[in-house]
Amino acid sequence: MNRSWIRRYINAKGLGVESGEWEWWYADTHLQDGWFRQVPFFYITEGDGPKTGLIDLNIAKDGKKLCDLHKRIGNLPSEIVVAKDRCDLQYRKNYFRSINGLSKYHIFVDPDEMEGFGFDVVIKRNTPSHRPGSGRWDMEGRHFSWFVAVPGGQLTGEVTANGTKTKVEGNAHHDHNWGNVPMETILDNWLWGRADVGGLSIVSASVRFRQDCGGREVPLLFVVRENEVLVDVSDNQLVCLEGVKIAQPDTGKPTSSDCIYLVKSTGDNFAQVRFDGQQKVIASFPYPTTSQEWETRYTRYAGMVTINITDGDKRVYVSDHGSLEVMDFFGRKKV
């Protein structure tokens, strides 16, 4: 079977609509003039109720939040259509679709449905697609999967903020996640980051499992320059160390705003990537959860990313803007 077809299929709808299943298609962009923007289209299935589609939209400029919206758009299949053979999602007037396999995407979010905020953009991939680590983590039949269709790409289009349209261009990232059980039933928390720094595209994560699921931590780091992979490591090939913690804006719980990935190597060769959130929170909200006891809390920072790689006589040391997020499945006890 053709490998490119397999990867395109991986970026299509990965599950059915059974209770507990979830899936999202996510895009993160850093644009000129200090714009940050991220949007996931996702659906969740809760009990025997309708299969609900949601869109999150977070727009910030110069480290200041402009919008942080979370909208239930409609139900499958009456108002939402998700293709099974490619990335193609239609949520009423909103869509997230491939227009050339894994290489090009068109995303439209209707400002009329998002309180005057939206965008109409095209993303073109300029690095190879990537499956982090195994791409799938399974706990006795309970699993989630992750595929990075666009580790690094270019974006052009328009952003709408408070009804005003602005033409934008910049760099972009797109990935796809899915699982057959609610994430909070197997995960404790995760750190995730991405950036385009000095011509390098960076994707990182540290995924932490619940103690009753083994308590394992899975760190991952991928660094690529166009088609040249500089770093692709996971599990015991690296460590993720957390640094400065701040009070989560809504719960007060100490939450990481800083982390560094250190790659294990021999001799004088090494690689390290630091995500410094600079305590600039641009998104903070509760994520849907099935837990009767705990709230899930998402925190996002607009920060600086510094990469330092030494490989023989070659050295890379650059910094630029990047994103750091924390998903905490034990964010706060429910009242």
VOBA-1610 file (N, C-alpha, C; in pm, whole numbers, padded with zeros to 5 digits, always signed):
BEGIN
Met+00084-00119+00000Met+00000+00000+00000Met+00088+00125+00000Asn+00050+00226-00080Asn+00129+00348-00092Asn+00141+00420+00041Arg+00267+00454+00081Arg+00291+00515+00212Arg+00225+00652+00224Ser+00228+00732+00117Ser+00166+00864+00123Ser+00016+00852+00142Trp-00044+00749+00081Trp-00188+00729+00099Trp-00218+00692+00244Ile-00132+00604+00303Ile-00151+00566+00443Ile-00150+00689+00532Arg-00052+00778+00510Arg-00040+00896+00595Arg-00158+00991+00573Arg-00204+01004+00450Arg-00321+01088+00425Arg-00442+01029+00496Tyr-00454+00897+00494Tyr-00566+00831+00560Tyr-00559+00852+00711Ile-00436+00849+00767Ile-00419+00872+00911Ile-00473+01009+00949Asn-00466+01106+00857Asn-00514+01241+00888Asn-00663+01256+00862Ala-00730+01146+00823Ala-00875+01147+00807Ala-00939+01103+00939Lys-01071+01088+00936Lys-01144+01047+01056Lys-01095+00910+01101Gly-01044+00903+01225Gly-00981+00781+01272Gly-01070+00689+01351Leu-01190+00735+01390Leu-01276+00657+01478Leu-01419+00661+01429Gly-01502+00585+01498Gly-01645+00594+01476Gly-01702+00702+01566Val-01819+00679+01618Val-01880+00776+01710Val-01937+00702+01831Glu-01859+00606+01883Glu-01901+00534+02001Glu-01881+00620+02126Ser-01953+00587+02231Ser-01944+00663+02355Ser-01800+00667+02406Gly-01754+00785+02444Gly-01620+00803+02498Gly-01516+00838+02394Glu-01545+00819+02267Glu-01447+00851+02163Glu-01440+01001+02139Trp-01322+01046+02097Trp-01300+01188+02069Trp-01196+01200+01958Glu-01194+01315+01896Glu-01099+01336+01787Glu-01088+01486+01762Trp-00963+01532+01732Trp-00950+01672+01694Trp-00843+01693+01588Trp-00864+01800+01512Trp-00771+01848+01410Trp-00732+01989+01452Tyr-00604+02010+01470Tyr-00555+02130+01538Tyr-00461+02208+01447Ala-00470+02341+01450Ala-00376+02427+01378Ala-00329+02538+01471Asp-00200+02565+01465Asp-00135+02665+01550Asp-00051+02753+01458Thr-00065+02885+01470Thr+00006+02974+01379Thr+00070+03090+01455His+00187+03130+01410His+00257+03249+01459His+00275+03340+01338Leu+00214+03457+01345Leu+00206+03543+01228Leu+00287+03670+01246Gln+00300+03744+01137Gln+00377+03868+01143Gln+00307+03967+01234Asp+00381+04065+01283Asp+00326+04172+01368Asp+00272+04121+01501Gly+00326+04008+01549Gly+00294+03965+01684Gly+00166+03887+01703Trp+00103+03838+01596Trp-00020+03760+01608Trp+00012+03614+01643Phe-00064+03559+01738Phe-00067+03415+01766Phe-00212+03370+01743Arg-00228+03254+01683Arg-00364+03203+01663Arg-00362+03052+01668Gln-00462+02994+01734Gln-00474+02848+01733Gln-00622+02811+01727Val-00649+02700+01657Val-00786+02652+01646Val-00787+02501+01633Pro-00863+02431+01719Pro-00895+02291+01692Pro-01042+02276+01654Phe-01068+02193+01553Phe-01201+02141+01528Phe-01204+02005+01596Phe-01302+01977+01680Phe-01304+01844+01739Phe-01446+01799+01766Tyr-01459+01670+01788Tyr-01588+01617+01831Tyr-01567+01523+01947Ile-01669+01514+02032Ile-01667+01422+02145Ile-01799+01347+02146Thr-01797+01228+02204Thr-01918+01148+02216Thr-01938+01118+02363Glu-02048+01166+02418Glu-02074+01157+02561Glu-02197+01070+02585Gly-02174+00951+02640Gly-02285+00861+02670Gly-02367+00829+02547Asp-02498+00826+02565Asp-02588+00797+02454Asp-02639+00924+02388Gly-02583+01039+02426Gly-02627+01166+02371Gly-02575+01188+02231Pro-02604+01306+02175Pro-02559+01337+02039Pro-02407+01348+02030Lys-02354+01320+01913Lys-02211+01332+01888Lys-02182+01478+01852Thr-02119+01548+01943Thr-02113+01693+01938Thr-01983+01743+01877Gly-01994+01841+01786Gly-01878+01906+01728Gly-01851+02039+01795Leu-01725+02069+01817Leu-01686+02193+01883Leu-01572+02260+01807Ile-01564+02392+01819Ile-01451+02469+01768Ile-01400+02558+01880Asp-01270+02552+01905Asp-01204+02647+01995Asp-01129+02747+01908Leu-01127+02872+01951Leu-01053+02975+01878Leu-00984+03066+01977Asn-00853+03072+01967Asn-00772+03158+02054Asn-00687+03250+01966Ile-00704+03380+01982Ile-00625+03478+01907Ile-00560+03573+02007Ala-00430+03594+01991Ala-00357+03689+02076Ala-00267+03774+01987Lys-00235+03892+02038Lys-00142+03981+01967Lys-00048+04045+02068Asp+00081+04035+02038Asp+00184+04091+02127Asp+00171+04036+02269Gly+00137+03906+02279Gly+00128+03841+02409Gly+00001+03871+02487Lys-00094+03943+02427Lys-00219+03977+02495Lys-00336+03906+02427Lys-00420+03844+02507Lys-00533+03767+02456Lys-00640+03859+02398Leu-00683+03829+02274Leu-00793+03901+02212Leu-00922+03821+02220Cys-00913+03690+02202Cys-01031+03606+02218Cys-00989+03466+02261Asp-01076+03401+02334Asp-01054+03265+02383Asp-01192+03200+02387Leu-01238+03150+02271Leu-01376+03108+02253Leu-01386+02957+02237His-01496+02901+02286His-01518+02757+02283His-01667+02735+02252Lys-01695+02693+02129Lys-01832+02688+02082Lys-01873+02547+02041Arg-01988+02504+02090Arg-02052+02383+02038Arg-02126+02423+01911Ile-02082+02365+01800Ile-02131+02410+01670Ile-02253+02331+01623Gly-02258+02202+01655Gly-02369+02121+01609Gly-02343+01975+01635Asn-02429+01889+01582Asn-02419+01745+01605Asn-02397+01669+01475Leu-02330+01552+01490Leu-02316+01460+01378Leu-02447+01382+01366Pro-02493+01348+01245Pro-02440+01393+01115Pro-02518+01510+01055Ser-02616+01565+01131Ser-02705+01664+01071Ser-02635+01795+01036Glu-02546+01844+01125Glu-02481+01973+01103Glu-02331+01962+01083Ile-02277+01843+01100Ile-02133+01823+01092Ile-02105+01704+01001Val-02010+01721+00910Val-01969+01613+00820Val-01818+01598+00832Val-01772+01474+00857Val-01629+01445+00870Val-01595+01332+00774Ala-01503+01357+00680Ala-01466+01257+00580Ala-01386+01144+00642Lys-01396+01025+00583Lys-01324+00908+00632Lys-01197+00878+00554Asp-01175+00945+00440Asp-01060+00912+00356Asp-00961+01027+00341Arg-00986+01140+00409Arg-00896+01256+00402Arg-00937+01353+00512Cys-00855+01453+00534Cys-00891+01559+00629Cys-00990+01653+00561Asp-01116+01644+00599Asp-01221+01728+00540Asp-01336+01735+00639Leu-01342+01845+00714Leu-01445+01863+00816Leu-01530+01984+00780Gln-01662+01967+00783Gln-01755+02076+00759Gln-01843+02090+00882Tyr-01828+02202+00955Tyr-01907+02232+01074Tyr-01994+02353+01041Arg-02116+02326+00993Arg-02201+02432+00938Arg-02121+02505+00829Lys-02098+02637+00846Lys-02024+02711+00744Lys-01872+02701+00762Asn-01829+02649+00875Asn-01687+02641+00907Asn-01627+02513+00848Tyr-01501+02519+00806Tyr-01439+02397+00754Tyr-01289+02396+00777Phe-01237+02274+00779Phe-01093+02245+00793Phe-01068+02132+00695Arg-01003+02161+00582Arg-00995+02056+00479Arg-00861+02059+00405Ser-00822+01938+00367Ser-00707+01922+00278Ser-00748+01959+00137Ile-00658+02033+00068Ile-00683+02062-00073Ile-00570+02006-00160Asn-00476+01933-00093Asn-00370+01863-00168Asn-00303+01764-00074Gly-00372+01654-00044Gly-00314+01551+00043Gly-00271+01608+00176Leu-00146+01579+00217Leu-00092+01631+00342Leu-00019+01764+00322Ser-00018+01815+00199Ser+00067+01929+00167Ser+00000+02065+00180Lys-00134+02070+00174Lys-00199+02200+00170Lys-00339+02190+00232Tyr-00374+02291+00314Tyr-00502+02291+00385Tyr-00566+02429+00377His-00699+02429+00375His-00776+02553+00380His-00864+02548+00504Ile-00854+02650+00589Ile-00931+02655+00714Ile-01013+02783+00714Phe-01142+02769+00742Phe-01231+02884+00751Phe-01313+02876+00878Val-01308+02981+00958Val-01391+02994+01077Val-01476+03119+01059Asp-01607+03101+01063Asp-01703+03207+01033Asp-01714+03305+01150Pro-01679+03433+01130Pro-01690+03530+01240Pro-01831+03543+01295Asp-01932+03516+01212Asp-02070+03527+01258Asp-02104+03423+01365Glu-02028+03313+01367Glu-02051+03210+01469Glu-01955+03220+01586Met-01856+03311+01577Met-01753+03320+01681Met-01738+03463+01732Glu-01851+03531+01750Glu-01854+03662+01816Glu-01765+03766+01749Gly-01762+03763+01616Gly-01685+03862+01542Gly-01539+03828+01521Phe-01499+03706+01561Phe-01361+03660+01541Phe-01361+03542+01444Gly-01261+03536+01358Gly-01254+03424+01265Gly-01131+03435+01177Phe-01123+03346+01081Phe-01013+03354+00985Phe-01041+03270+00863Asp-00967+03302+00760Asp-00978+03233+00632Asp-00835+03220+00580Val-00774+03102+00598Val-00630+03089+00573Val-00599+02961+00496Val-00484+02962+00429Val-00429+02844+00362Val-00294+02813+00425Ile-00273+02685+00458Ile-00146+02637+00515Ile-00079+02546+00413Lys+00048+02572+00383Lys+00128+02487+00295Lys+00242+02425+00375Arg+00250+02294+00372Arg+00355+02221+00445Arg+00490+02241+00378Asn+00596+02263+00460Asn+00731+02270+00403Asn+00830+02177+00473Thr+00778+02083+00554Thr+00860+01978+00616Thr+00788+01845+00601Pro+00856+01732+00621Pro+00787+01603+00614Pro+00687+01588+00729Ser+00580+01515+00705Ser+00489+01478+00813Ser+00561+01385+00910His+00503+01371+01031His+00577+01302+01138His+00480+01231+01232Arg+00518+01106+01269Arg+00445+01036+01376Arg+00534+01036+01499Pro+00497+01109+01605Pro+00581+01116+01725Pro+00592+00981+01795Gly+00714+00936+01821Gly+00733+00808+01887Gly+00662+00698+01811Ser+00584+00618+01883Ser+00507+00511+01819Ser+00383+00565+01749Gly+00343+00686+01783Gly+00222+00743+01727Gly+00095+00694+01792Arg+00107+00594+01879Arg-00011+00537+01946Arg+00031+00483+02082Trp-00051+00513+02182Trp-00024+00465+02318Trp-00147+00389+02367Asp-00125+00263+02405Asp-00235+00171+02433Asp-00223+00119+02575Met-00331+00129+02653Met-00339+00073+02787Met-00453-00026+02793Glu-00422-00152+02765Glu-00521-00260+02771Glu-00646-00227+02690Gly-00623-00184+02567Gly-00733-00155+02477Gly-00780-00011+02478Arg-00740+00066+02579Arg-00770+00209+02583Arg-00652+00283+02520His-00678+00368+02423His-00564+00426+02351His-00591+00568+02307Phe-00482+00637+02275Phe-00492+00760+02198Phe-00377+00764+02099Ser-00395+00839+01990Ser-00298+00845+01881Ser-00272+00990+01842Trp-00155+01010+01778Trp-00111+01146+01742Trp-00035+01139+01611Phe-00073+01224+01517Phe-00006+01235+01388Phe+00015+01382+01355Val+00140+01420+01327Val+00171+01560+01294Val+00179+01572+01142Ala+00071+01616+01082Ala+00066+01628+00937Ala+00157+01739+00887Val+00163+01850+00962Val+00245+01965+00922Val+00329+02010+01042Pro+00449+01953+01060Pro+00536+02003+01167Pro+00573+02150+01147Gly+00591+02189+01020Gly+00621+02328+00987Gly+00564+02363+00852Gly+00502+02480+00843Gly+00444+02522+00717Gly+00431+02673+00710Gln+00386+02721+00594Gln+00363+02863+00573Gln+00214+02891+00561Leu+00173+03006+00613Leu+00032+03042+00614Leu+00012+03178+00548Thr-00095+03189+00471Thr-00140+03318+00417Thr-00291+03325+00431Gly-00344+03447+00443Gly-00488+03462+00451Gly-00530+03584+00529Glu-00648+03574+00595Glu-00704+03685+00670Glu-00745+03640+00809Val-00723+03725+00908Val-00775+03707+01043Val-00879+03815+01068Thr-00991+03777+01129Thr-01094+03874+01167Thr-01094+03888+01318Ala-01080+04011+01368Ala-01082+04038+01512Ala-01177+04154+01537Asn-01281+04128+01617Asn-01384+04229+01644Asn-01443+04285+01515Gly-01462+04196+01418Gly-01524+04234+01293Gly-01432+04299+01191Thr-01305+04323+01227Thr-01210+04386+01136Thr-01116+04283+01077Lys-01105+04281+00944Lys-01020+04184+00875Lys-00879+04239+00858Thr-00779+04151+00879Thr-00639+04187+00860Thr-00571+04078+00779Lys-00503+04115+00672Lys-00427+04016+00595Lys-00304+03975+00675Val-00276+03844+00677Val-00166+03793+00758Val-00086+03690+00680Glu+00038+03669+00725Glu+00119+03558+00678Glu+00214+03521+00790Gly+00261+03397+00787Gly+00350+03353+00894Gly+00374+03203+00885Asn+00411+03143+00999Asn+00437+02999+01001Asn+00322+02926+01069Ala+00313+02795+01044Ala+00197+02719+01091Ala+00234+02575+01121His+00148+02512+01202His+00161+02372+01244His+00021+02312+01242His+00011+02185+01201His-00118+02114+01206His-00095+01971+01250Asp-00174+01927+01349Asp-00169+01786+01389Asp-00309+01731+01413His-00315+01600+01432His-00440+01525+01442His-00428+01429+01559Asn-00527+01429+01648Asn-00527+01342+01767Asn-00661+01271+01778Trp-00659+01147+01829Trp-00784+01076+01849Trp-00765+00966+01953Gly-00876+00926+02014Gly-00870+00820+02114Gly-01006+00756+02133Asn-01005+00634+02188Asn-01131+00560+02203Asn-01189+00568+02343Val-01119+00640+02434Val-01172+00665+02568Val-01141+00810+02604Pro-01216+00870+02695Pro-01182+01005+02738Pro-01037+01012+02788Met-00966+01117+02750Met-00824+01127+02784Met-00798+01120+02934Glu-00891+01176+03013Glu-00868+01179+03158Glu-00871+01041+03222Thr-00915+00939+03150Thr-00916+00804+03207Thr-00781+00735+03198Ile-00687+00790+03118Ile-00554+00730+03108Ile-00440+00829+03131Leu-00467+00960+03117Leu-00360+01060+03127Leu-00374+01145+03253Asp-00259+01185+03307Asp-00254+01278+03420Asp-00241+01422+03369Asn-00143+01446+03282Asn-00122+01579+03225Asn-00024+01569+03109Trp-00010+01678+03035Trp+00095+01685+02935Trp+00144+01828+02918Leu+00268+01839+02870Leu+00324+01963+02818Leu+00340+01944+02668Trp+00312+02049+02592Trp+00329+02043+02448Trp+00384+02177+02401Gly+00471+02175+02301Gly+00523+02300+02248Gly+00556+02287+02101Arg+00556+02400+02034Arg+00597+02401+01894Arg+00645+02542+01858Ala+00734+02547+01758Ala+00788+02676+01714Ala+00854+02661+01578Asp+00869+02772+01510Asp+00957+02784+01394Asp+01065+02885+01432Val+01189+02837+01441Val+01298+02918+01495Val+01417+02909+01400Gly+01455+03020+01341Gly+01573+03023+01256Gly+01571+02921+01144Gly+01454+02901+01083Gly+01441+02803+00976Gly+01420+02661+01023Leu+01413+02639+01154Leu+01389+02506+01211Leu+01246+02496+01261Ser+01180+02384+01232Ser+01047+02356+01287Ser+01064+02259+01403Ile+01002+02291+01517Ile+01019+02214+01640Ile+00882+02170+01690Val+00872+02042+01727Val+00753+01988+01793Val+00801+01911+01916Ser+00739+01937+02031Ser+00782+01870+02153Ser+00660+01833+02237Ala+00679+01735+02325Ala+00575+01698+02420Ala+00635+01616+02532Ser+00569+01622+02646Ser+00596+01530+02755Ser+00460+01483+02805Val+00426+01358+02773Val+00295+01301+02803Val+00307+01216+02928Arg+00224+01247+03029Arg+00233+01177+03158Arg+00105+01098+03182Phe+00122+00968+03210Phe+00008+00880+03232Phe-00030+00876+03380Arg-00155+00845+03404Arg-00203+00829+03542Arg-00128+00718+03613Gln-00122+00728+03745Gln-00054+00625+03823Gln-00121+00489+03806Asp-00254+00486+03796Asp-00322+00358+03778Asp-00310+00306+03634Cys-00240+00383+03547Cys-00207+00336+03412Cys-00056+00323+03395Gly+00014+00307+03507Gly+00158+00284+03503Gly+00244+00403+03539Gly+00186+00526+03539Gly+00260+00645+03577Gly+00376+00679+03485Arg+00374+00631+03364Arg+00485+00651+03271Arg+00486+00793+03215Glu+00606+00847+03191Glu+00622+00974+03120Glu+00686+00946+02985Val+00629+01003+02879Val+00682+00986+02744Val+00721+01122+02688Pro+00851+01158+02694Pro+00895+01282+02630Pro+00924+01259+02482Leu+00904+01363+02401Leu+00924+01354+02256Leu+00980+01487+02206Leu+01069+01479+02107Leu+01124+01601+02047Leu+01157+01575+01901Phe+01109+01664+01815Phe+01133+01655+01671Phe+01178+01792+01621Val+01294+01797+01556Val+01348+01921+01500Val+01385+01894+01355Val+01333+01976+01264Val+01354+01952+01122Val+01379+02085+01051Arg+01467+02083+00951Arg+01491+02198+00864Arg+01456+02155+00722Glu+01342+02200+00672Glu+01289+02155+00544Glu+01281+02003+00544Asn+01362+01932+00463Asn+01356+01785+00461Asn+01465+01719+00544Glu+01546+01798+00614Glu+01656+01744+00694Glu+01613+01733+00841Val+01605+01610+00891Val+01568+01589+01031Val+01694+01599+01117Leu+01696+01694+01210Leu+01810+01713+01298Leu+01796+01633+01427Val+01672+01627+01480Val+01646+01554+01604Val+01513+01482+01592Asp+01510+01354+01625Asp+01386+01276+01630Asp+01403+01172+01740Val+01365+01208+01863Val+01390+01122+01979Val+01265+01112+02064Ser+01259+01005+02144Ser+01145+00985+02234Ser+01187+00893+02347Asp+01099+00884+02447Asp+01116+00794+02562Asp+01249+00819+02632Asn+01331+00716+02649Asn+01453+00729+02729Asn+01570+00792+02654Gln+01544+00843+02534Gln+01649+00913+02459Gln+01664+01059+02503Leu+01572+01107+02587Leu+01578+01246+02632Leu+01502+01259+02764Val+01515+01376+02826Val+01437+01408+02946Val+01374+01545+02927Cys+01262+01566+02995Cys+01196+01696+02999Cys+01198+01745+03143Leu+01257+01861+03165Leu+01265+01920+03299Leu+01177+02044+03304Glu+01094+02053+03407Glu+01008+02169+03424Glu+01080+02275+03506Gly+01055+02402+03471Gly+01119+02512+03541Gly+01020+02594+03621Val+01006+02721+03585Val+00923+02815+03661Val+00776+02775+03656Lys+00711+02776+03773Lys+00568+02753+03780Lys+00499+02879+03827Ile+00379+02902+03774Ile+00299+03016+03816Ile+00161+02965+03856Ala+00084+03051+03924Ala-00052+03015+03961Ala-00138+03011+03836Gln-00205+02898+03812Gln-00296+02888+03699Gln-00403+02997+03716Pro-00432+03077+03612Pro-00516+03195+03629Pro-00654+03168+03688Asp-00713+03053+03659Asp-00849+03026+03704Asp-00855+02942+03832Thr-00754+02859+03856Thr-00759+02768+03970Thr-00658+02801+04079Gly-00552+02873+04044Gly-00447+02902+04141Gly-00347+02790+04159Lys-00368+02676+04093Lys-00276+02563+04107Lys-00142+02596+04041Pro-00028+02566+04109Pro+00102+02588+04045Pro+00112+02509+03914Thr+00141+02580+03806Thr+00140+02521+03672Thr+00265+02563+03597Ser+00326+02468+03529Ser+00451+02495+03458Ser+00433+02602+03351Ser+00527+02697+03347Ser+00530+02796+03240Ser+00664+02792+03167Asp+00743+02688+03195Asp+00880+02683+03146Asp+00925+02537+03147Cys+00989+02492+03040Cys+01044+02356+03040Cys+01161+02349+02943Ile+01245+02248+02962Ile+01360+02229+02874Ile+01373+02081+02842Tyr+01399+02049+02716Tyr+01421+01912+02670Tyr+01570+01892+02648Leu+01625+01790+02711Leu+01768+01758+02701Leu+01783+01622+02636Val+01853+01617+02524Val+01873+01492+02450Val+02001+01425+02497Lys+01991+01297+02532Lys+02108+01221+02574Lys+02195+01190+02453Ser+02326+01210+02465Ser+02416+01186+02353Ser+02553+01150+02407Thr+02643+01117+02316Thr+02779+01078+02355Thr+02877+01188+02318Gly+02989+01192+02388Gly+03093+01289+02357Gly+03046+01431+02378Asp+03088+01520+02287Asp+03055+01661+02300Asp+02926+01699+02228Asn+02862+01603+02162Asn+02738+01632+02091Asn+02621+01644+02189Phe+02533+01738+02166Phe+02414+01749+02250Phe+02308+01831+02177Ala+02185+01822+02229Ala+02075+01904+02179Ala+01985+01939+02296Gln+01944+02063+02302Gln+01848+02104+02405Gln+01756+02211+02348Val+01631+02205+02391Val+01531+02303+02347Val+01457+02351+02470Arg+01450+02482+02487Arg+01380+02540+02601Arg+01258+02618+02554Phe+01146+02592+02620Phe+01024+02669+02599Phe+01001+02754+02723Asp+01015+02885+02709Asp+00995+02978+02819Asp+00866+03055+02795Gly+00761+03020+02870Gly+00631+03085+02852Gly+00628+03230+02895Gln+00732+03276+02962Gln+00745+03415+03007Gln+00624+03461+03089Gln+00551+03364+03146Gln+00434+03392+03228Gln+00326+03470+03152Lys+00326+03456+03016Lys+00227+03524+02932Lys+00117+03425+02895Val+00013+03417+02977Val-00098+03326+02951Val-00192+03390+02849Ile-00213+03321+02736Ile-00302+03374+02633Ile-00427+03289+02617Ala-00436+03178+02690Ala-00558+03097+02689Ala-00564+03018+02818Ser-00684+03013+02877Ser-00706+02936+03000Ser-00853+02900+03006Phe-00882+02769+03003Phe-01022+02730+03002Phe-01038+02585+03048Pro-01160+02548+03093Pro-01187+02408+03126Pro-01212+02330+02998Tyr-01157+02209+02990Tyr-01177+02121+02876Tyr-01283+02018+02915Pro-01371+01978+02820Pro-01476+01881+02854Pro-01418+01755+02918Thr-01483+01707+03024Thr-01435+01589+03096Thr-01552+01504+03142Thr-01528+01375+03156Thr-01629+01285+03211Thr-01611+01264+03360Ser-01503+01316+03417Ser-01475+01297+03559Ser-01581+01367+03644Gln-01631+01296+03745Gln-01725+01355+03839Gln-01654+01429+03951Glu-01521+01414+03958Glu-01445+01467+04071Glu-01351+01581+04033Trp-01297+01577+03909Trp-01192+01671+03871Trp-01227+01749+03745Glu-01190+01878+03743Glu-01195+01958+03622Glu-01065+01938+03543Thr-01077+01935+03410Thr-00959+01939+03324Thr-00934+02084+03286Arg-00808+02128+03299Arg-00774+02268+03273Arg-00664+02279+03168Tyr-00686+02367+03071Tyr-00590+02393+02964Tyr-00531+02532+02984Thr-00397+02541+02974Thr-00327+02669+02987Thr-00230+02683+02871Arg-00227+02801+02811Arg-00143+02823+02694Arg-00063+02951+02710Tyr+00065+02944+02670Tyr+00155+03057+02682Tyr+00209+03099+02545Ala+00227+03230+02528Ala+00302+03283+02414Ala+00440+03318+02466Gly+00540+03240+02428Gly+00671+03257+02489Gly+00784+03262+02389Met+00902+03233+02439Met+01024+03227+02358Met+01078+03085+02360Val+01129+03043+02245Val+01187+02910+02231Val+01332+02926+02189Thr+01421+02856+02260Thr+01564+02860+02229Thr+01612+02719+02201Ile+01682+02702+02089Ile+01734+02571+02053Ile+01885+02578+02045Asn+01949+02476+02101Asn+02095+02470+02108Asn+02138+02329+02069Ile+02199+02314+01953Ile+02241+02183+01903Ile+02389+02189+01865Thr+02465+02092+01913Thr+02604+02076+01871Thr+02621+01936+01815Asp+02669+01927+01691Asp+02691+01798+01624Asp+02826+01807+01554Gly+02930+01758+01623Gly+03065+01770+01568Gly+03105+01916+01560Asp+03142+01960+01439Asp+03182+02099+01419Asp+03062+02191+01392Lys+02942+02134+01383Lys+02823+02214+01352Lys+02756+02260+01481Arg+02713+02386+01484Arg+02643+02439+01601Arg+02526+02522+01556Val+02411+02501+01622Val+02292+02581+01598Val+02250+02640+01731Tyr+02234+02771+01736Tyr+02187+02837+01858Tyr+02101+02955+01815Val+01967+02940+01827Val+01874+03043+01782Val+01755+03050+01877Ser+01688+03166+01879Ser+01568+03187+01961Ser+01463+03261+01880Asp+01336+03233+01911Asp+01226+03307+01849Asp+01098+03274+01925His+00988+03333+01881His+00860+03312+01948His+00811+03168+01928Gly+00736+03119+02027Gly+00680+02985+02019Gly+00566+02967+02116Ser+00502+02851+02111Ser+00387+02820+02195Ser+00421+02709+02294Leu+00368+02722+02415Leu+00376+02618+02517Leu+00238+02600+02576Glu+00192+02475+02586Glu+00062+02450+02647Glu+00073+02342+02753Val-00017+02350+02850Val-00028+02251+02956Val-00172+02204+02962Met-00193+02074+02953Met-00325+02014+02973Met-00319+01935+03103Asp-00398+01975+03201Asp-00395+01914+03334Asp-00531+01849+03361Phe-00532+01716+03364Phe-00657+01644+03383Phe-00700+01638+03529Phe-00616+01689+03618Phe-00650+01703+03760Phe-00635+01850+03798Gly-00698+01937+03718Gly-00678+02081+03733Gly-00736+02140+03860Arg-00856+02093+03897Arg-00919+02144+04018Arg-01031+02050+04060Lys-01044+02030+04191Lys-01154+01949+04243Lys-01287+02016+04212Lys-01383+01938+04169Lys-01516+01991+04146Lys-01587+02014+04279Val-01665+02119+04283Val-01739+02151+04406Val-01862+02062+04415
//
